Amino acid sequence: MENATLNPQRSTLILGTRGSKLALTQSEMMAAALRAANPGLAVELKIISTKGDRILDVALSAVGDKGLFVKELEQALLDREVDLCVHSCKDLPSVVPDGLTLAAFPQRADPRDTLVMPAVNKAGEAADVAHCSLLTLPMGAIVGTSSLRRASQIRAVRPDLQLRDVRGNVDTRLRKLAEGQYDAIILASAGLDRLGFTDATLDGPRPIDAVDSRFISLPIATEQMLPAVAQGILAIECRADDDQTIGALAALDHATSRAAALAERAFLGRLEGGCQVPIASYATLEGNTLRLSGLVSSLDGTIMITGELVGDLADPAAIGTALAQDLLDRGAAEVLADIAVQAGK
């Protein structure tokens, strides 16, 4: 891409980022890509603390709704303290604040959740990797997850498992697993891959060496556990009137990932969901059509409204909205209303 879109008097862009290892890794990846696409452009990172980073001893669903990891970053954009921010798209609310825009969706990484277990169990036996899965965990095993979406889908197939919250960065969660606080934990495959803990080219079990311990990461098929909305996709946000930054980011936008993100986010938006509601959605592209799967579940996993819709790739948001409406008409509205009552809304 030509650098003519950049103002010569503004050759440095400030990228706002959270301070976690994963956020910094993702932000530096995008900063490097931005520099490569725009020779002569400097990109500097500025760390901004968010509410989600500061509150680590409470489950996400109890702290608040979506936006816990982005509000301070978006305010820094609006205050012109930074020029762009890199988000894990699954952390974003479905509505972008006035004055801001999602200018680029780079190519999606592995969208799947993954089951992470010690390579050697508490009895000192090597894990039987060939037969390990959610379905084969021992009766009553302790599984760590702070996601209501993951928890509800686990409860639907394994109501005997003990689900406990687990917060903190990846190292912290792996350390808790190594200490025996859990028999397994659920993480996002994309985060482990981007941090270099796992090899994204491996289709099966992925070994992890970290925190002086060895683990096995077992990606869970999307058919068994539907991912969070836009899981594995990064979203780069900037001011809507900043044509220079928008132009510089154009080279990083991936059309397929953008279509998937727009469909899944429209699904979430129509349901008005957040981290306090078990909602999942996953889009795949087949030629000029987009196939979208969606789910709304009760907290205990006993009620699960699912659906699928195929539509024209030209309007991915319309597909997401239509699928959400279909689920609402088939019982999701009642499920969401019941969850709201339980949450005291």
Protein Blocks (a to p, Z undefined) as FASTA:
>chain_A
ZZklpcfklmbccddddfbfklmmmmmmmmmmmmmmmghiacdddddddfklmmmkbcfk
lnmcchjlmmmmmmmmmnomafbdcddfklpcfbdcehiacfbdcddddfbdcddddfbd
fkopacdfklgcfklgcehiacddfbfklmmmmmmmmmmbccdddeddfklmmmmmmnop
afbdcddfklmmmnomacfkbmbdcdddeehiacddddddfklmccdehihiacddddfk
lmklmmmmmmmpcfklmmmmmmmmmmmmmnopafkbccddddddehjaccdddddddfko
paccdddddddfklmmlmmmmmmmmmmmnopmmmmmmmmmmnoZZ
